[in-house]
């Protein structure tokens, strides 16, 4: 098996991840997801970190500016990526990929939850070996 064949699924998953985030963002909107509240909480946490780290106003301003620059760069990169995806896939294909990703995610979440439940009822390895 070639290196390309080994890494193809991982590369595909990484390439499609922004589609999943887009689908997930739409999913949250119907559940009272409030971006403003989330932004406020993040800002409160950031301020708490700054206070605990005893950063000066100048350092805080510089970090806030770096954070804003980073967000804008990520946003621009996401827009570029979405434009490229739109060149490759039709709207129907993008919807099919999003749906397939939701299904895979739900299956994986179910498997993780099932795994957690089954581990709770298993005896520890030490006890099992003693029997």
C-alpha positions as CSV (number, residue, x, y, z in Angstrom):
1,X,0.0,0.0,0.0
2,X,1.4,3.4,-1.0
3,X,1.8,6.4,1.3
4,X,-0.8,8.2,-0.9
5,X,-3.3,5.4,-0.2
6,X,-2.6,5.4,3.5
7,X,-3.1,9.2,3.9
8,X,-5.9,9.8,1.4
9,X,-8.7,9.3,3.9
10,X,-7.1,11.6,6.4
11,X,-6.4,14.3,3.8
12,X,-10.0,14.0,2.6
13,X,-11.3,14.5,6.1
14,X,-9.1,17.5,6.7
15,X,-10.2,19.0,3.3
16,X,-13.9,18.5,4.1
17,X,-13.7,19.7,7.7
18,X,-14.8,23.3,7.0
19,X,-17.9,21.9,5.3
20,X,-18.7,20.2,8.5
21,X,-18.2,23.3,10.5
22,X,-20.5,25.2,8.1
23,X,-23.1,22.5,8.5
24,X,-22.7,22.5,12.2
25,X,-23.0,26.3,12.4
26,X,-26.3,26.1,10.7
27,X,-27.3,23.3,13.0
28,X,-26.7,25.5,16.1
29,X,-28.7,28.4,14.8
30,X,-32.0,26.6,15.3
31,X,-31.2,25.8,18.9
32,X,-30.8,29.3,20.3
33,X,-27.1,29.4,19.5
34,X,-26.1,33.0,20.2
35,X,-22.8,34.1,18.7
36,X,-22.9,37.4,20.7
37,X,-23.2,35.5,24.0
38,X,-20.3,33.2,23.0
39,X,-18.2,36.2,22.0
40,X,-18.9,37.9,25.4
41,X,-18.0,34.8,27.3
42,X,-14.7,34.4,25.3
43,X,-13.9,38.1,26.0
44,X,-14.6,37.6,29.7
45,X,-12.3,34.6,29.8
46,X,-9.6,36.4,27.9
47,X,-9.8,39.3,30.4
48,X,-9.5,36.9,33.3
49,X,-6.5,35.3,31.8
50,X,-4.9,38.7,31.2
51,X,-5.5,39.7,34.9
52,X,-4.2,36.4,36.2
53,X,-1.1,36.7,34.0
54,X,-0.7,40.4,35.2
55,X,-0.3,41.7,31.7
56,X,0.1,45.4,31.0
57,X,-2.5,47.3,29.0
58,X,0.0,47.5,26.1
59,X,0.5,43.7,26.1
60,X,-3.3,43.2,26.3
61,X,-3.8,45.5,23.3
62,X,-1.1,43.8,21.3
63,X,-2.6,40.4,22.0
64,X,-6.1,41.6,21.1
65,X,-4.8,43.0,17.9
66,X,-2.9,39.8,17.1
67,X,-6.1,37.8,17.8
68,X,-8.2,40.0,15.6
69,X,-5.6,39.7,12.8
70,X,-5.7,35.9,13.2
71,X,-9.5,35.8,13.0
72,X,-9.5,37.9,9.9
73,X,-6.9,35.7,8.2
74,X,-8.8,32.5,9.1
75,X,-12.0,34.0,7.8
76,X,-10.3,35.0,4.5
77,X,-8.8,31.5,4.2
78,X,-12.2,29.9,4.9
79,X,-13.9,32.0,2.2
80,X,-11.2,31.1,-0.3
81,X,-11.6,27.4,0.6
82,X,-15.4,27.6,0.3
83,X,-15.0,29.2,-3.2
84,X,-12.7,26.4,-4.2
85,X,-15.1,23.8,-3.0
86,X,-17.9,25.5,-4.9
87,X,-15.8,25.1,-8.1
88,X,-15.4,21.4,-7.4
89,X,-18.8,20.3,-6.1
90,X,-22.3,21.3,-7.0
91,X,-24.7,22.5,-4.3
92,X,-26.3,19.0,-4.2
93,X,-23.0,17.3,-3.9
94,X,-21.9,19.7,-1.1
95,X,-25.2,18.9,0.7
96,X,-24.6,15.2,0.2
97,X,-21.1,15.5,1.7
98,X,-22.4,17.5,4.6
99,X,-25.1,14.9,5.3
100,X,-22.6,12.1,5.0
101,X,-20.3,13.9,7.5
102,X,-23.1,14.4,9.9
103,X,-24.0,10.6,9.7
104,X,-20.4,9.6,10.2
105,X,-20.0,12.0,13.1
106,X,-23.2,10.6,14.7
107,X,-22.0,7.1,14.3
108,X,-18.7,7.9,15.8
109,X,-20.3,9.7,18.7
110,X,-22.6,6.7,19.3
111,X,-19.6,4.3,19.2
112,X,-17.8,6.5,21.7
113,X,-20.8,6.7,24.0
114,X,-21.4,3.0,23.7
115,X,-17.7,2.3,24.5
116,X,-17.9,4.5,27.6
117,X,-21.0,2.6,28.8
118,X,-19.5,-0.8,28.2
119,X,-16.3,0.1,30.0
120,X,-18.3,1.1,33.1
121,X,-19.6,-2.4,33.6
122,X,-16.3,-4.2,32.9
123,X,-14.3,-5.4,35.8
124,X,-10.8,-3.9,36.2
125,X,-8.0,-6.0,34.7
126,X,-6.5,-6.7,38.1
127,X,-9.7,-8.3,39.4
128,X,-10.2,-10.2,36.2
129,X,-6.7,-11.7,36.3
130,X,-7.2,-12.7,40.0
131,X,-10.3,-14.8,39.2
